[in-house]
Amino acid sequence: MISTLTEYERARDELRDLESRLGRLEQEYPIGKKGYTKAGVRKLIARLHEELAVYEGAEASRSTETQ
């Protein structure tokens, strides 16, 4: 789980890398080829989106409480 700004930034970088990797896989391999690899990358992307959302929600909650 992401708990610091550094981890958040690292996760965003990883997300960008995974999205470009998925794009390359989709261009290089037609539908039906490397399906497990593409599915795995999509799963990692989804997990990172969830973790980023949780961190962003927690940060928004903290900033609202301090105002």
Order of alpha helices (4+ residues) and beta strands (2+ residues): alpha-alpha
